């Protein structure tokens, strides 16, 4: 009886759009409504709502259960069995957002192998450098690069992400080889347009001293590949991910300038997802795959 009542409360939350409005309609306290949801989640070992610092959003499981409640008990049991199966076998749609250049270079093959290993999982990948809202836009997980903001989400670091200040030999020949970062203040810079401060280089010296220098924007782009090509052409210096420019530095097409000064703060590659508790098996398996590669 308690579980049936909890199902009814769940459906009311989705109908009203919030815990508070559901509590008012049901003439219950918000705490009591929340308790019913927690008990349902615990008994079914499913996450029914994603909670962040901004929002509380129903999961696919909550929506499926809510829709099944209005139909037959047989249909509801069928949906519950299907959801239970997802906890023992990777199944369903796995929606992922990955930065374009990094994803194409490092993740395309592992994700293809994952799709082959788990044919019951529909892998839905967006290669895009734009910032997305994981919960609001329905992603199961996203790959993030850089410095993470506190969002209430779980972030697991999977690798380092060094950023190098680079320039083409022709630009260095024209402007001279810089001895200190301050000499770059009048240099043209190819700016990453998604950065908070696109034309600012923050760095740490060999002695551990932190400072920064503003450069003169010459081109904005949200693609590391575009930035690299413009840098090779001498359009300006560029802060480039090491994975993107390493071969060009080896070949001499680009030069890592001021290598004794390290871009700070240090960046990392993270997999970001809603929570650890009641994590769908498809998400857990994918994260395990990322850590192995």
C-alpha positions in Angstrom: 0.0 0.0 0.0 2.8 2.4 0.9 4.5 1.7 -2.5 1.2 2.4 -4.4 0.9 5.6 -2.5 4.5 6.5 -3.4 3.8 5.9 -7.1 0.8 8.2 -6.8 3.0 10.9 -5.2 5.6 10.4 -8.0 3.0 10.9 -10.6 1.7 14.1 -8.9 5.2 15.5 -8.7 5.6 15.1 -12.5 2.1 16.5 -13.1 2.7 19.6 -10.9 6.3 20.1 -12.0 7.8 20.4 -8.5 8.0 18.7 -5.1 6.5 21.9 -3.5 3.4 22.1 -5.7 2.9 18.3 -5.4 3.0 18.6 -1.6 0.5 21.4 -1.7 -1.9 19.5 -3.9 -1.6 16.3 -1.8 -1.8 18.3 1.5 1.5 16.9 2.7 4.7 18.4 3.8 7.6 18.7 1.4 9.7 16.5 3.6 7.1 13.7 3.5 6.9 13.9 -0.3 10.7 13.7 -0.5 10.7 10.7 1.8 8.3 8.8 -0.4 10.6 9.4 -3.4 13.7 8.3 -1.5 12.0 5.1 -0.5 11.0 4.4 -4.1 14.5 5.0 -5.3 15.9 2.7 -2.6 13.5 -0.1 -3.2 13.9 0.0 -7.0 17.6 0.9 -6.9 16.8 3.6 -9.5 17.4 7.3 -9.5 14.1 9.1 -10.1 15.2 12.7 -10.0 18.5 14.3 -10.8 19.4 17.0 -8.3 21.8 19.8 -9.1 22.5 23.2 -7.5 20.0 24.7 -10.1 17.3 22.1 -10.7 15.5 18.9 -9.8 14.7 17.0 -13.0 12.9 13.7 -13.4 14.8 10.8 -15.0 13.6 8.7 -17.9 12.8 6.0 -15.3 10.5 8.4 -13.4 8.7 9.5 -16.6 8.2 5.8 -17.7 6.8 4.8 -14.3 4.5 7.9 -14.1 3.1 7.1 -17.5 2.6 3.4 -16.7 0.7 4.2 -13.5 -2.3 5.5 -15.4 -2.5 2.3 -17.4 -2.9 -1.3 -16.2 -1.1 -2.9 -13.3 0.3 -5.4 -15.8 1.8 -2.6 -17.9 3.3 -1.0 -14.8 4.9 -4.3 -13.7 6.3 -4.7 -17.2 7.9 -1.3 -17.1 9.3 -2.0 -13.6 10.8 -5.3 -14.9 12.3 -3.5 -17.9 13.9 -0.9 -15.6 15.2 -3.6 -13.3 16.8 -5.4 -16.3 18.7 -2.2 -17.1 20.5 -2.6 -13.8 21.8 -6.0 -14.7 22.4 -5.6 -18.4 23.6 -2.4 -20.2 20.5 -1.4 -22.3 18.8 1.7 -23.5 20.0 5.0 -25.0 23.3 6.5 -23.8 23.5 10.2 -24.6 27.0 11.8 -24.5 28.5 15.2 -25.2 32.2 15.3 -26.2 34.5 18.2 -27.2 35.0 18.0 -31.0 38.7 17.8 -31.5 39.5 15.7 -28.4 36.6 13.4 -29.0 37.5 12.7 -32.7 41.1 12.0 -31.8 40.9 10.1 -28.6 37.3 8.8 -28.1 35.9 7.9 -31.5 37.5 4.4 -31.5 36.7 3.6 -27.8 33.1 4.6 -28.3 32.8 2.5 -31.4 34.2 -0.5 -29.5 31.7 0.2 -26.6 28.8 0.2 -29.1 30.0 -3.1 -30.5 30.5 -4.6 -27.1 27.0 -3.6 -25.9 24.6 -3.9 -28.8 21.6 -3.3 -26.6 22.8 0.2 -25.8 22.0 2.9 -28.4 25.0 5.3 -28.2 24.0 8.9 -29.1 27.1 11.1 -29.3 27.3 14.8 -29.9 30.8 16.0 -30.9 30.4 19.7 -30.0 32.6 22.3 -28.2 29.6 24.3 -26.9 28.8 24.1 -23.2 25.6 22.0 -22.6 23.5 21.6 -19.5 23.8 17.9 -18.7 20.5 17.4 -16.8 18.3 19.9 -18.7 19.4 18.7 -22.1 19.0 15.0 -21.2 22.6 13.8 -21.4 23.7 10.8 -19.4 27.3 12.1 -19.1 29.5 14.7 -20.7 33.3 15.0 -21.2 34.6 18.3 -19.9 38.1 19.8 -20.4 39.6 22.6 -18.3 38.6 23.9 -14.9 35.2 22.7 -13.6 32.7 24.9 -11.8 30.8 23.6 -8.8 27.6 22.3 -10.2 26.5 19.6 -7.8 27.4 17.0 -10.4 30.0 14.2 -10.1 33.3 14.8 -12.0 36.0 12.1 -12.4 39.3 13.1 -13.8 40.5 10.7 -16.5 43.7 12.5 -17.8 45.8 15.6 -17.8 45.3 18.3 -20.4 48.4 20.5 -20.8 48.0 23.8 -22.7 51.1 25.2 -24.6 51.8 28.7 -25.9 52.8 28.2 -29.5 53.8 30.3 -32.5 55.0 29.7 -36.1 58.6 30.2 -37.0 57.6 33.0 -39.4 55.9 34.9 -36.6 58.9 34.5 -34.3 61.2 35.7 -37.1 59.0 38.8 -37.5 58.5 39.6 -33.8 61.6 38.1 -32.2 61.9 35.2 -29.8 60.3 36.2 -26.4 62.4 35.9 -23.3 59.6 36.7 -20.8 55.8 36.5 -21.0 55.5 40.3 -20.7 57.1 40.6 -24.2 54.0 38.9 -25.6 51.8 41.8 -24.5 51.8 43.2 -28.1 51.7 39.9 -29.9 48.6 38.9 -31.9 46.8 36.0 -30.2 44.5 33.4 -31.7 41.8 33.2 -29.0 39.6 30.3 -28.0 36.2 31.9 -28.0 34.7 29.7 -25.4 37.3 30.7 -22.8 36.2 33.0 -19.9 39.1 35.4 -20.7 40.1 34.5 -24.3 43.1 36.9 -24.7 44.6 36.3 -21.2 47.4 33.9 -20.6 47.8 32.9 -17.0 51.0 31.1 -16.2 53.4 29.8 -13.5 57.1 30.3 -13.7 59.8 27.7 -12.9 60.0 29.3 -9.5 56.3 28.8 -8.9 55.3 32.4 -9.3 51.9 33.0 -10.8 51.1 35.9 -13.2 49.3 36.7 -16.4 49.6 38.7 -19.6 47.0 40.1 -22.0 47.7 39.6 -25.7 46.1 41.3 -28.7 43.3 39.2 -30.2 43.8 38.6 -33.9 41.3 35.7 -34.5 38.6 34.0 -32.4 37.6 30.3 -32.9 36.0 27.6 -30.9 37.9 24.8 -32.6 41.4 23.7 -31.6 42.0 22.5 -35.2 41.1 25.9 -36.6 43.3 27.6 -34.0 46.3 25.4 -34.9 46.0 26.0 -38.6 45.8 29.8 -38.1 48.8 29.5 -35.8 50.8 27.6 -38.4 50.0 30.3 -40.9 51.5 33.0 -38.6 48.2 34.7 -37.8 49.2 34.9 -34.1 50.4 32.9 -31.2 47.9 30.4 -29.7 47.3 28.5 -26.5 46.9 25.0 -27.9 46.2 21.6 -26.2 49.3 19.5 -26.3 47.5 16.6 -28.0 46.6 18.9 -30.8 50.0 20.5 -31.5 52.6 17.9 -30.4 53.3 16.5 -33.8 53.7 20.0 -35.3 56.1 21.0 -32.6 58.2 17.9 -33.4 58.1 18.7 -37.1 59.0 22.3 -36.6 55.8 23.8 -38.0 55.2 25.2 -34.6 57.4 26.2 -31.7 56.5 25.9 -28.1 57.5 29.4 -26.8 58.5 30.1 -23.2 58.4 26.4 -22.3 59.7 27.2 -18.8 56.4 28.9 -18.1 53.4 26.6 -17.5 49.8 27.5 -18.3 47.9 27.7 -15.1 45.8 26.5 -13.5 46.4 23.0 -14.8 43.6 21.6 -16.9 42.2 18.1 -16.8 39.8 15.9 -18.8 36.8 14.9 -16.8 33.8 12.7 -17.2 30.8 14.5 -15.6 27.6 12.7 -14.6 24.6 13.3 -12.3 25.4 11.0 -9.3 27.0 7.8 -8.1 24.0 6.3 -6.3 21.8 4.1 -8.5 23.9 4.8 -11.6 22.6 3.1 -14.7 24.8 0.2 -15.7 25.3 1.6 -19.2 26.8 4.7 -17.7 29.0 2.8 -15.3 30.3 0.5 -18.1 31.1 3.5 -20.2 33.0 5.3 -17.4 35.0 2.1 -16.8 35.9 2.0 -20.5 37.1 5.6 -20.4 39.4 4.8 -17.4 40.9 1.8 -19.1 41.8 3.8 -22.3 
